[in-house]
Amino acid sequence: MTVEIHNFDPAMAPAGKTVVRVMFDSDYEYWRRLREDEAAYAAEKDRIADAVVLALEKRFPGLSAQVEMRDVATPLTFRRYTGNWQGSFEGWQITPANWKKQIKKTLPGIEDFYMCGQWVEPGGGIPAVAMSGRNVIQIICKKDKKKFATTRR
Ligand SMILES: Cc1cc2nc3c(=O)[nH]c(=O)nc-3n(C[C@H](O)[C@H](O)[C@H](O)COP(=O)(O)OP(=O)(O)OC[C@H]3O[C@@H](n4cnc5c(N)ncnc54)[C@H](O)[C@@H]3O)c2cc1C
């Protein structure tokens, strides 16, 4: 279980409170089917929240008595908020086959069209997508025979 304790970030919770975030891999199709029965969907989210708090209690005795709010986001939640396919939160899942794969940033037959972002950088994430945008600009500069220059702040 990966646990992120956001006690360093005052933007996450009011003074004196802390957000603890736990993430798991999950199957979109499982949740999509479950969502057809709203009560079952809500019950499963509750069951998971209970199990997570119980597991955290073992590591941090006394934690469960201090929990004031719980929120469970599923792949359907990420789909709704980000529009991403199957609620994937960082694009393609990294596998041994794709982890070093380079995806082309252009498509055959479409002039002056470039792609950047998590779906062309397996693994995604903020640093990778920022670099993806930068790299596309570099490709365009080369095509336009312009010097590619960067600045740092
Ligand atoms: C809950 C969550 C937690 C995350 N945590 C981390 C983390 O801790 N660290 C990390 O590095 N990464 C994290 N990520 C992943 C990271 O946020 C993404 O990989 C990254 O934001 C993807 O950037 P992007 O530019 O490819 O896509 P997006 O940020 O999704 O940008 C795509 C943009 O295109 C717009 N758009 C879509 N369709 C159209 C259209 N037809 N016309 C015009 N605009 C359109 C969208 O509105 C959006 O603004 C997290 C993601 C989620 C969902």
Ligand as a Chemical Component Dictionary entry (heavy atoms), coordinates in Angstrom:
data_LIG
# 
_chem_comp.id                   LIG 
_chem_comp.type                 NON-POLYMER 
_chem_comp.pdbx_formal_charge   0 
_chem_comp.three_letter_code    LIG 
# 
loop_
_chem_comp_atom.comp_id 
_chem_comp_atom.atom_id 
_chem_comp_atom.alt_atom_id 
_chem_comp_atom.type_symbol 
_chem_comp_atom.charge 
_chem_comp_atom.model_Cartn_x 
_chem_comp_atom.model_Cartn_y 
_chem_comp_atom.model_Cartn_z 
_chem_comp_atom.pdbx_ordinal 
LIG C1  C1  C 0 -5.695  12.184 -9.488  1  
LIG C2  C2  C 0 -4.406  12.337 -10.234 2  
LIG C3  C3  C 0 -3.224  12.427 -9.534  3  
LIG C4  C4  C 0 -2.014  12.588 -10.230 4  
LIG N1  N1  N 0 -0.866  12.705 -9.508  5  
LIG C5  C5  C 0 0.295   12.936 -10.162 6  
LIG C6  C6  C 0 1.490   13.149 -9.424  7  
LIG O1  O1  O 0 1.509   13.126 -8.184  8  
LIG N2  N2  N 0 2.629   13.381 -10.123 9  
LIG C7  C7  C 0 2.660   13.414 -11.493 10 
LIG O2  O2  O 0 3.721   13.637 -12.066 11 
LIG N3  N3  N 0 1.542   13.211 -12.220 12 
LIG C8  C8  C 0 0.352   12.974 -11.585 13 
LIG N4  N4  N 0 -0.799  12.775 -12.301 14 
LIG C9  C9  C 0 -0.706  12.670 -13.764 15 
LIG C10 C10 C 0 -0.605  14.001 -14.457 16 
LIG O3  O3  O 0 -1.553  14.897 -13.897 17 
LIG C11 C11 C 0 -0.889  13.756 -15.972 18 
LIG O4  O4  O 0 -0.001  12.766 -16.491 19 
LIG C12 C12 C 0 -0.700  15.045 -16.763 20 
LIG O5  O5  O 0 -1.463  16.093 -16.220 21 
LIG C13 C13 C 0 -1.123  14.811 -18.219 22 
LIG O6  O6  O 0 -0.878  15.999 -18.924 23 
LIG P1  P1  P 0 -1.383  16.163 -20.406 24 
LIG O7  O7  O 0 -0.964  17.526 -20.825 25 
LIG O8  O8  O 0 -0.965  14.978 -21.238 26 
LIG O9  O9  O 0 -2.973  16.050 -20.319 27 
LIG P2  P2  P 0 -4.018  16.940 -19.498 28 
LIG O10 O10 O 0 -3.388  17.591 -18.302 29 
LIG O11 O11 O 0 -5.220  16.034 -19.305 30 
LIG O12 O12 O 0 -4.344  18.100 -20.516 31 
LIG C14 C14 C 0 -5.165  17.895 -21.626 32 
LIG C15 C15 C 0 -5.919  19.186 -21.827 33 
LIG O13 O13 O 0 -6.633  19.117 -23.060 34 
LIG C16 C16 C 0 -7.916  19.639 -22.868 35 
LIG N5  N5  N 0 -8.776  19.061 -23.918 36 
LIG C17 C17 C 0 -9.258  17.802 -24.012 37 
LIG N6  N6  N 0 -9.990  17.662 -25.107 38 
LIG C18 C18 C 0 -9.970  18.852 -25.743 39 
LIG C19 C19 C 0 -10.529 19.343 -26.960 40 
LIG N7  N7  N 0 -11.274 18.566 -27.750 41 
LIG N8  N8  N 0 -10.286 20.620 -27.309 42 
LIG C20 C20 C 0 -9.521  21.431 -26.518 43 
LIG N9  N9  N 0 -8.971  21.012 -25.355 44 
LIG C21 C21 C 0 -9.194  19.755 -24.985 45 
LIG C22 C22 C 0 -8.307  19.214 -21.474 46 
LIG O14 O14 O 0 -9.324  20.037 -20.943 47 
LIG C23 C23 C 0 -6.975  19.414 -20.727 48 
LIG O15 O15 O 0 -6.829  20.728 -20.220 49 
LIG C24 C24 C 0 -2.013  12.632 -11.653 50 
LIG C25 C25 C 0 -3.226  12.542 -12.360 51 
LIG C26 C26 C 0 -4.424  12.384 -11.659 52 
LIG C27 C27 C 0 -5.717  12.293 -12.438 53 
# 
loop_
_chem_comp_bond.comp_id 
_chem_comp_bond.atom_id_1 
_chem_comp_bond.atom_id_2 
_chem_comp_bond.value_order 
_chem_comp_bond.pdbx_ordinal 
LIG C1  C2  SING 1  
LIG C2  C3  SING 2  
LIG C2  C26 DOUB 3  
LIG C3  C4  DOUB 4  
LIG C4  N1  SING 5  
LIG C4  C24 SING 6  
LIG N1  C5  DOUB 7  
LIG C5  C6  SING 8  
LIG C5  C8  SING 9  
LIG C6  O1  DOUB 10 
LIG C6  N2  SING 11 
LIG N2  C7  SING 12 
LIG C7  O2  DOUB 13 
LIG C7  N3  SING 14 
LIG N3  C8  DOUB 15 
LIG C8  N4  SING 16 
LIG N4  C9  SING 17 
LIG N4  C24 SING 18 
LIG C9  C10 SING 19 
LIG C10 O3  SING 20 
LIG C10 C11 SING 21 
LIG C11 O4  SING 22 
LIG C11 C12 SING 23 
LIG C12 O5  SING 24 
LIG C12 C13 SING 25 
LIG C13 O6  SING 26 
LIG O6  P1  SING 27 
LIG P1  O7  DOUB 28 
LIG P1  O8  SING 29 
LIG P1  O9  SING 30 
LIG O9  P2  SING 31 
LIG P2  O10 DOUB 32 
LIG P2  O11 SING 33 
LIG P2  O12 SING 34 
LIG O12 C14 SING 35 
LIG C14 C15 SING 36 
LIG C15 O13 SING 37 
LIG C15 C23 SING 38 
LIG O13 C16 SING 39 
LIG C16 N5  SING 40 
LIG C16 C22 SING 41 
LIG N5  C17 SING 42 
LIG N5  C21 SING 43 
LIG C17 N6  DOUB 44 
LIG N6  C18 SING 45 
LIG C18 C19 SING 46 
LIG C18 C21 DOUB 47 
LIG C19 N7  SING 48 
LIG C19 N8  DOUB 49 
LIG N8  C20 SING 50 
LIG C20 N9  DOUB 51 
LIG N9  C21 SING 52 
LIG C22 O14 SING 53 
LIG C22 C23 SING 54 
LIG C23 O15 SING 55 
LIG C24 C25 DOUB 56 
LIG C25 C26 SING 57 
LIG C26 C27 SING 58 
# 
